[in-house]
Amino acid sequence: METTTRALVLKAPETVSVSEVPLPEPGAGEVVLETLACGVCGSDLRYYVGDNPWSQHTLGRQEPIHWGRTILGHEACARVAALGPGVDSLAVGDVVTVLPSHPCGECADCKGDNANLCQRVSHLGHGGGWPPGYDRPHFPGAMSDQFLYFADSCFKVPLDKAEAEEFALTHMVAVAVHSLKRAAQVRARGLRADDRVLVIGCGQVGLSIAQAAAARGAAAQGVDPGLLPREIAGLVGIPVAPDLMEAEGPFDAIFDTVCTAETITQALNRLASGGALVLLAPHAMEGFGIPPLAVGGERAVTTSCNLDPPEDFTEAIDLIAARRVDVRPYVSRRVPLSDAPFAFARLHARRDGDFKVVIQPEEG
């Protein structure tokens, strides 16, 4: 018999509510998961104001949002509550982190080893990217007491090594891992242990990039004008300057999480010959162009918007378990699901008030 669960439903721009929604029985290859912790990502806040980051960065265009049908939350650690037919890789009670993207496996991108670019991907917590004919009343998301998802996107985690809320941030760390891979892909010499790395914008992803680069032996530093990011950076051992003018180059790889015309121009001025500038999920900038001489000396500019499943994801799990990427200082606020609408309104009004908010089960 179909049951219900509480979930954070995206109703309209700047409007979310905790509602009772249907929880279907798991089908073949599916599981029901009980949320232990779910991070609030920047993309969640973009959905909150009416943006569709999934379609922008995967399809290259803005697609409509399914208001009233979208449940937010994709940075999840959860406990397996029920198994669908044919699931033998998991058992009830297993604790897993969830790879939120589930490529179709059939399109040219998937078959061409570009599954991260699949345009028919199913994506937990996002209002687009579900298969044609998906006939369930809601797109599942992890900001729920329980949610339905694919068993083969669930990865067991060692809770004796790190906490559930740390593993909830695996996807974010995997995005950081992927950006390092993108830098290595466009450089003739790859990305080496003795390279100098600069991260512009030291939010959660930026600091994760810096930590992952340092874990590979690179000399990593950051730039961020905010007091809170610089404080968190100090806790994880990453030196961060308040101004890009203070970052002395040249750098072998620069990762720009801000992506304004100013930061890109200044980054190119600090990029070593043969270096790589990686733009993280860049937005449109009308009229901005890169002068050809700025990329002379075999400098390369590329973008990074997602991750390669499952390689980047499993590497992120290992980095978190070893705390070589230490996400513990990131979490600045924990709120129960019932308070999630207030948390979103607060984050929207003042994004510099919190570094990372985690939604967790109700107390008691």
Stockholm file with secondary structure:
# STOCKHOLM 1.0

chainA/1-364         METTTRALVLKAPETVSVSEVPLPEPGAGEVVLETLACGVCGSDLRYYVGDNPWSQHTLGRQEPIHWGRTILGHEACARVAALGPGVDSLAVGDVVTVLPSHPCGECADCKGDNANLCQRVSHLGHGGGWPPGYDRPHFPGAMSDQFLYFADSCFKVPLDKAEAEEFALTHMVAVAVHSLKRAAQVRARGLRADDRVLVIGCGQVGLSIAQAAAARGAAAQGVDPGLLPREIAGLVGIPVAPDLMEAEGPFDAIFDTVCTAETITQALNRLASGGALVLLAPHAMEGFGIPPLAVGGERAVTTSCNLDPPEDFTEAIDLIAARRVDVRPYVSRRVPLSDAPFAFARLHARRDGDFKVVIQPEEG
#=GR chainA/1-364 SS CCEEEEEEEEEETTEEEEEEEEECCCCTTEEEEEEEEEECCHHHHHHHTTCCHHIIIIISSCCCCCTTTEECCCEEEEEEEEECTTCCSCCTTCEEEECCEECCSSSHHHHTTCGGGCTTCEETTCSSCCCTTCCSSSBCCSSBSEEEEEGGGEEECCTTTSCHHHHTTHHHHHHHHHHHHHHHHHSTTCCCTTCEEEEESCSHHHHHHHHHHHHTTCEEEEECCCHHHHHHHHHTTCCEESSGGGCCSCEEEEEESSCCHHHHHHHHHTEEEEEEEEEESCCCCTTCCCCGGGGTTTCEEEEECSCCTTHHHHHHHHHHHTTSSCCGGGEEEEEEGGGHHHHHHHHHHCGGGCSEEEEECCCC
#=GC SS_cons         CCEEEEEEEEEETTEEEEEEEEECCCCTTEEEEEEEEEECCHHHHHHHTTCCHHIIIIISSCCCCCTTTEECCCEEEEEEEEECTTCCSCCTTCEEEECCEECCSSSHHHHTTCGGGCTTCEETTCSSCCCTTCCSSSBCCSSBSEEEEEGGGEEECCTTTSCHHHHTTHHHHHHHHHHHHHHHHHSTTCCCTTCEEEEESCSHHHHHHHHHHHHTTCEEEEECCCHHHHHHHHHTTCCEESSGGGCCSCEEEEEESSCCHHHHHHHHHTEEEEEEEEEESCCCCTTCCCCGGGGTTTCEEEEECSCCTTHHHHHHHHHHHTTSSCCGGGEEEEEEGGGHHHHHHHHHHCGGGCSEEEEECCCC
//
